[in-house]
Amino acid sequence: MAIQKQNKVVENNFIQLEQLNQFLSSMNSYLGIMKHYKTYRLRMGMLLKYLNPQWLKYVYLVGDKFGVKK
């Protein structure tokens, strides 16, 4: 699962720009593909359940897309 793969990256507690960009690409692609199937509740439920909260230090979620915090 894409979320589990990205969670392993953030466990190091120090995210490099390349890793952050890879997270954004992977997760936004994943959310975009699932968007076509009208699965908003499923997508948000999966993110709430599986996404490591440490990612929220670096990114924010608006609607169906992740962005980078400044």
DSSP file (Angstrom, degrees, kcal/mol; ACC not computed):
  #  RESIDUE AA STRUCTURE BP1 BP2  ACC     N-H-->O    O-->H-N    N-H-->O    O-->H-N    TCO  KAPPA ALPHA  PHI   PSI    X-CA   Y-CA   Z-CA
    1    1 A M     >        0   0    0      0, 0.0     4,-1.8     0, 0.0     5,-0.2   0.000 360.0 360.0 360.0 138.8    0.0    0.0    0.0
    2    2 A A  H  >  +     0   0    0      1,-0.2     4,-2.0     2,-0.2     5,-0.2   0.847 360.0  55.4 -60.9 -36.8    1.3    3.5   -0.9
    3    3 A I  H  > S+     0   0    0      1,-0.2     4,-2.1     2,-0.2    49,-0.2   0.926 107.1  48.6 -66.2 -44.3    0.5    4.9    2.5
    4    4 A Q  H  > S+     0   0    0      1,-0.2     4,-1.4     2,-0.2    -1,-0.2   0.893 109.8  52.7 -63.4 -39.7    2.6    2.2    4.4
    5    5 A K  H  X S+     0   0    0     -4,-1.8     4,-0.8     1,-0.2     3,-0.2   0.917 111.6  46.0 -61.5 -43.6    5.5    2.8    2.1
    6    6 A Q  H  X S+     0   0    0     -4,-2.0     4,-1.4     1,-0.2     3,-0.3   0.826 105.7  60.3 -71.0 -31.0    5.5    6.5    2.7
    7    7 A N  H  X S+     0   0    0     -4,-2.1     4,-0.9     1,-0.2    -1,-0.2   0.847  98.8  57.8 -64.5 -33.7    5.1    6.0    6.5
    8    8 A K  H  < S+     0   0    0     -4,-1.4     4,-0.3    -3,-0.2    -1,-0.2   0.846 103.9  53.8 -63.8 -33.1    8.4    4.1    6.6
    9    9 A V  H >< S+     0   0    0     -4,-0.8     3,-1.2    -3,-0.3     5,-0.3   0.912 107.0  49.1 -67.6 -43.5   10.1    7.2    5.1
   10   10 A V  H >< S+     0   0    0     -4,-1.4     3,-1.9     1,-0.3    -1,-0.2   0.653  90.3  80.4 -75.9 -14.9    8.9    9.6    7.8
   11   11 A E  T 3< S+     0   0    0     -4,-0.9    -1,-0.3     1,-0.3    -2,-0.2   0.709  78.8  70.8 -64.7 -18.2    9.9    7.3   10.6
   12   12 A N  T <  S-     0   0    0     -3,-1.2    -1,-0.3    -4,-0.3    -2,-0.1   0.621  99.7-136.7 -72.5 -11.9   13.5    8.6   10.2
   13   13 A N  S <  S+     0   0    0     -3,-1.9     2,-0.4    -4,-0.1    -2,-0.1   0.436  79.7  81.8  69.7   1.7   12.2   12.0   11.7
   14   14 A F        -     0   0    0     -5,-0.3     2,-0.5     2,-0.0    -2,-0.1  -0.929  62.9-164.8-138.4 114.8   14.1   14.0    9.0
   15   15 A I        -     0   0    0     -2,-0.4     2,-0.2    -5,-0.1    -5,-0.1  -0.847   7.1-149.6-104.2 128.4   12.6   14.4    5.6
   16   16 A Q     >  -     0   0    0     -2,-0.5     4,-2.2     1,-0.1     3,-0.3  -0.548  30.7-107.7 -88.5 160.9   14.7   15.6    2.7
   17   17 A L  H  > S+     0   0    0      1,-0.2     4,-2.6     2,-0.2     5,-0.2   0.872 119.1  54.3 -57.0 -41.1   13.1   17.6   -0.1
   18   18 A E  H  > S+     0   0    0      1,-0.2     4,-2.0     2,-0.2    -1,-0.2   0.898 109.4  47.7 -62.1 -40.8   13.3   14.7   -2.6
   19   19 A Q  H  > S+     0   0    0     -3,-0.3     4,-2.3     2,-0.2    -1,-0.2   0.882 111.2  51.3 -67.7 -37.8   11.4   12.4   -0.1
   20   20 A L  H  X S+     0   0    0     -4,-2.2     4,-2.5     2,-0.2    -2,-0.2   0.920 110.7  47.8 -64.9 -44.1    8.8   15.1    0.4
   21   21 A N  H  X S+     0   0    0     -4,-2.6     4,-2.5     1,-0.2    -2,-0.2   0.874 110.7  52.0 -63.9 -37.1    8.3   15.5   -3.3
   22   22 A Q  H  X S+     0   0    0     -4,-2.0     4,-2.6    -5,-0.2     5,-0.2   0.900 109.2  50.4 -66.0 -40.2    8.1   11.8   -3.7
   23   23 A F  H  X S+     0   0    0     -4,-2.3     4,-2.9     2,-0.2     5,-0.4   0.946 111.5  47.9 -60.4 -49.1    5.4   11.7   -1.0
   24   24 A L  H  X S+     0   0    0     -4,-2.5     4,-2.4     1,-0.2     5,-0.3   0.921 113.9  46.6 -59.8 -45.4    3.4   14.4   -2.7
   25   25 A S  H  X S+     0   0    0     -4,-2.5     4,-1.8     2,-0.2     5,-0.2   0.936 116.4  44.0 -62.7 -47.1    3.6   12.7   -6.1
   26   26 A S  H  X S+     0   0    0     -4,-2.6     4,-2.2    -5,-0.2    -2,-0.2   0.945 118.4  40.9 -65.3 -50.1    2.7    9.3   -4.8
   27   27 A M  H  X S+     0   0    0     -4,-2.9     4,-2.7    -5,-0.2     5,-0.2   0.893 115.5  49.4 -71.3 -39.9   -0.2   10.4   -2.5
   28   28 A N  H  X S+     0   0    0     -4,-2.4     4,-2.3    -5,-0.4    -1,-0.2   0.874 112.4  49.3 -67.4 -35.3   -1.7   12.9   -4.9
   29   29 A S  H  X S+     0   0    0     -4,-1.8     4,-2.5    -5,-0.3     5,-0.2   0.938 111.9  48.6 -64.8 -46.4   -1.6   10.4   -7.7
   30   30 A Y  H  X S+     0   0    0     -4,-2.2     4,-2.0     1,-0.2    -2,-0.2   0.924 114.4  44.9 -59.0 -48.1   -3.3    7.8   -5.5
   31   31 A L  H  X S+     0   0    0     -4,-2.7     4,-1.3     1,-0.2    -1,-0.2   0.873 112.3  53.0 -66.2 -37.1   -6.0   10.2   -4.4
   32   32 A G  H  X S+     0   0    0     -4,-2.3     4,-0.7    -5,-0.2    -2,-0.2   0.896 108.7  48.3 -66.2 -41.0   -6.5   11.4   -7.9
   33   33 A I  H >< S+     0   0    0     -4,-2.5     3,-0.9     1,-0.2     4,-0.2   0.927 113.7  46.6 -65.2 -44.4   -7.0    8.0   -9.3
   34   34 A M  H ><>S+     0   0    0     -4,-2.0     3,-1.7     1,-0.2     5,-0.6   0.737  97.3  74.0 -71.2 -21.1   -9.5    7.1   -6.6
   35   35 A K  H ><5S+     0   0    0     -4,-1.3     3,-1.5     1,-0.3    -1,-0.2   0.823  86.2  64.0 -60.9 -30.8  -11.3   10.3   -7.1
   36   36 A H  T <<5S+     0   0    0     -3,-0.9    -1,-0.3    -4,-0.7    -2,-0.2   0.649  98.2  55.7 -68.8 -14.2  -12.8    9.0  -10.3
   37   37 A Y  T < 5S-     0   0    0     -3,-1.7    -1,-0.3    -4,-0.2    -2,-0.2   0.259 110.2-117.8-103.9  11.8  -14.7    6.4   -8.4
   38   38 A K  T < 5 +     0   0    0     -3,-1.5     3,-0.1     1,-0.1    -3,-0.1   0.948  66.1 141.4  52.2  57.8  -16.5    8.7   -6.0
   39   39 A T     >< +     0   0    0     -5,-0.6     4,-2.9     1,-0.1     5,-0.2  -0.209   6.6 138.9-121.2  40.7  -14.8    7.3   -2.9
   40   40 A Y  H  > S+     0   0    0      1,-0.2     4,-2.8     2,-0.2     5,-0.3   0.919  75.6  46.7 -54.8 -49.7  -14.2   10.4   -0.8
   41   41 A R  H  > S+     0   0    0      1,-0.2     4,-2.1     2,-0.2    -1,-0.2   0.891 113.8  48.7 -63.0 -39.1  -15.2    8.8    2.5
   42   42 A L  H  > S+     0   0    0      2,-0.2     4,-2.3     1,-0.2    -1,-0.2   0.931 112.7  47.8 -65.0 -46.0  -13.1    5.7    1.8
   43   43 A R  H  X S+     0   0    0     -4,-2.9     4,-2.2     1,-0.2    -2,-0.2   0.934 115.0  44.3 -61.6 -47.8  -10.1    7.8    0.8
   44   44 A M  H  X S+     0   0    0     -4,-2.8     4,-2.6    -5,-0.2    -1,-0.2   0.872 112.1  53.4 -67.7 -36.0  -10.3   10.1    3.9
   45   45 A G  H  X S+     0   0    0     -4,-2.1     4,-2.1    -5,-0.3    -1,-0.2   0.907 109.4  48.6 -63.0 -41.9  -11.0    7.1    6.1
   46   46 A M  H  X>S+     0   0    0     -4,-2.3     4,-2.9     2,-0.2     5,-0.5   0.905 112.0  48.9 -65.0 -41.6   -7.8    5.4    4.9
   47   47 A L  H  X5S+     0   0    0     -4,-2.2     4,-1.8     1,-0.2    -2,-0.2   0.932 113.0  46.7 -64.7 -44.6   -5.8    8.5    5.4
   48   48 A L  H  <5S+     0   0    0     -4,-2.6    -1,-0.2     1,-0.2    -2,-0.2   0.874 119.3  41.1 -64.3 -36.5   -7.0    9.0    8.9
   49   49 A K  H  <5S+     0   0    0     -4,-2.1    -2,-0.2    -5,-0.2    -1,-0.2   0.889 129.8  20.7 -79.5 -40.9   -6.5    5.4    9.8
   50   50 A Y  H  <5S+     0   0    0     -4,-2.9     2,-0.3    -5,-0.2    -3,-0.2   0.724  90.7 101.2-108.4 -25.1   -3.1    4.7    8.1
   51   51 A L  S  <<S-     0   0    0     -4,-1.8   -47,-0.1    -5,-0.5   -48,-0.0  -0.473  74.9-119.8 -71.6 128.7   -1.2    7.9    7.5
   52   52 A N    >   -     0   0    0     -2,-0.3     3,-2.1   -49,-0.2     4,-0.3  -0.509  16.0-136.7 -65.8 125.1    1.5    8.5   10.0
   53   53 A P  G >  S+     0   0    0      0, 0.0     3,-1.4     0, 0.0     4,-0.2   0.687  96.7  78.3 -60.0 -17.7    0.7   11.9   11.8
   54   54 A Q  G >  S+     0   0    0      1,-0.3     3,-1.5     2,-0.2     4,-0.3   0.782  81.6  67.4 -62.0 -25.3    4.3   12.9   11.5
   55   55 A W  G X> S+     0   0    0     -3,-2.1     4,-2.0     1,-0.3     3,-1.8   0.791  84.5  72.0 -63.6 -26.4    3.7   13.7    7.8
   56   56 A L  G <4 S+     0   0    0     -3,-1.4    -1,-0.3    -4,-0.3    -2,-0.2   0.594  83.5  68.4 -70.8  -8.6    1.5   16.6    9.0
   57   57 A K  G <4 S+     0   0    0     -3,-1.5    -1,-0.3    -4,-0.2    -2,-0.2   0.779 115.4  26.4 -70.1 -27.7    4.6   18.5   10.1
   58   58 A Y  T <4 S+     0   0    0     -3,-1.8    11,-2.9    -4,-0.3     2,-0.3   0.689 123.9  35.1-110.0 -26.8    5.5   18.8    6.4
   59   59 A V  E  <  -A   68   0A   0     -4,-2.0     2,-0.3     9,-0.3     9,-0.2  -0.846  55.1-154.4-132.1 163.5    2.2   18.7    4.5
   60   60 A Y  E     -A   67   0A   0      7,-2.0     7,-2.4    -2,-0.3     2,-0.5  -0.936  17.5-130.9-133.0 159.2   -1.4   19.7    4.6
   61   61 A L  E     +A   66   0A   0     -2,-0.3     2,-0.5     5,-0.2     5,-0.2  -0.954  20.8 179.5-116.8 123.1   -4.5   18.3    3.0
   62   62 A V  E >   -A   65   0A   0      3,-2.7     3,-1.6    -2,-0.5     2,-0.5  -0.973  66.5 -49.2-122.4 115.1   -7.0   20.5    1.2
   63   63 A G  T 3  S-     0   0    0     -2,-0.5    -2,-0.0     1,-0.3     3,-0.0  -0.468 124.1 -19.5  62.3-113.8   -9.9   18.7   -0.4
   64   64 A D  T 3  S+     0   0    0     -2,-0.5     2,-0.4    -3,-0.0    -1,-0.3  -0.013 122.4  78.5-114.6  27.4   -8.3   15.8   -2.3
   65   65 A K  E <   -A   62   0A   0     -3,-1.6    -3,-2.7   -34,-0.1     2,-0.3  -0.998  65.0-136.6-144.1 138.5   -4.8   17.1   -2.6
   66   66 A F  E     -A   61   0A   0     -2,-0.4     2,-0.3    -5,-0.2    -5,-0.2  -0.678  23.4-174.6 -88.1 145.7   -1.7   17.4   -0.4
   67   67 A G  E     -A   60   0A   0     -7,-2.4    -7,-2.0    -2,-0.3     2,-0.4  -0.871  28.3-100.2-131.9 168.0    0.4   20.5   -0.4
   68   68 A V  E     -A   59   0A   0     -2,-0.3    -9,-0.3    -9,-0.2     2,-0.2  -0.752  29.4-132.0 -93.9 132.1    3.7   21.5    1.3
   69   69 A K              0   0    0    -11,-2.9   -12,-0.0    -2,-0.4    -1,-0.0  -0.546 360.0 360.0 -75.6 148.0    3.7   23.5    4.5
   70   70 A K              0   0    0     -2,-0.2    -1,-0.1   -11,-0.0   -12,-0.1   0.420 360.0 360.0-101.6 360.0    6.1   26.5    4.5
